[in-house]
Amino acid sequence: MTSLEEIEAAVAQLSPADLKKLRAWLDELDERLFDEKIERDAKAGKLDKLAAKAIAEDDAGTTSEL
């Protein structure tokens, strides 16, 4: 049995309350990992073109409020 299969088997045995806690923890983990990736990408300049385009569109008045 692989580690993933072991995890899946363990999750299948969780009580509804513990499963709810696990879901919340996984959501928090996903959010943290996403934030870290965005931060790395920003520091690496990967978002520079997107930011410049957004600023140019705003300066040109071609944006709208959400």
C-alpha positions as CSV (number, residue, x, y, z in Angstrom):
1,M,0.0,0.0,0.0
2,T,1.4,3.4,-1.0
3,S,1.4,6.4,1.3
4,L,-1.5,7.9,-0.6
5,E,-3.5,4.8,-0.2
6,E,-2.8,4.7,3.5
7,I,-3.9,8.3,3.8
8,E,-7.1,7.6,1.8
9,A,-7.9,4.6,4.0
10,A,-7.3,6.7,7.2
11,V,-9.5,9.6,5.9
12,A,-12.3,7.1,5.1
13,Q,-12.3,6.2,8.8
14,L,-12.6,9.7,10.1
15,S,-15.7,10.8,12.0
16,P,-17.8,13.5,10.4
17,A,-16.4,16.1,12.8
18,D,-12.8,15.1,12.1
19,L,-13.5,15.1,8.4
20,K,-14.8,18.6,8.7
21,K,-11.6,19.7,10.5
22,L,-9.5,18.0,7.8
23,R,-11.3,19.9,5.1
24,A,-10.7,23.2,6.9
25,W,-7.1,22.4,7.3
26,L,-6.7,21.4,3.6
27,D,-8.4,24.7,2.6
28,E,-6.0,26.6,4.8
29,L,-3.1,24.7,3.3
30,D,-4.2,25.4,-0.3
31,E,-4.6,29.1,0.5
32,R,-1.1,29.3,2.1
33,L,0.5,27.4,-0.8
34,F,-1.3,29.6,-3.3
35,D,-0.2,32.8,-1.5
36,E,3.4,31.5,-1.4
37,K,3.4,30.8,-5.1
38,I,2.0,34.2,-5.9
39,E,4.7,35.8,-3.8
40,R,7.4,33.8,-5.5
41,D,6.1,34.6,-8.9
42,A,5.8,38.3,-8.0
43,K,9.4,38.4,-6.8
44,A,10.6,36.6,-9.9
45,G,8.9,39.2,-12.1
46,K,6.4,36.8,-13.6
47,L,3.5,39.1,-12.9
48,D,5.1,42.3,-14.2
49,K,3.5,42.2,-17.7
50,L,0.1,41.5,-16.2
51,A,0.5,44.4,-13.7
52,A,1.7,46.7,-16.4
53,K,-1.2,45.9,-18.6
54,A,-3.7,46.4,-15.8
55,I,-2.2,49.8,-14.9
56,A,-2.2,50.9,-18.6
57,E,-5.8,49.9,-18.9
58,D,-6.7,51.8,-15.8
59,D,-4.8,54.8,-17.0
60,A,-6.6,54.7,-20.3
61,G,-9.9,54.5,-18.5
62,T,-10.9,51.2,-20.1
63,T,-11.5,49.4,-16.8
64,S,-14.7,49.0,-14.9
65,E,-15.5,48.4,-11.2
66,L,-16.2,44.9,-10.1
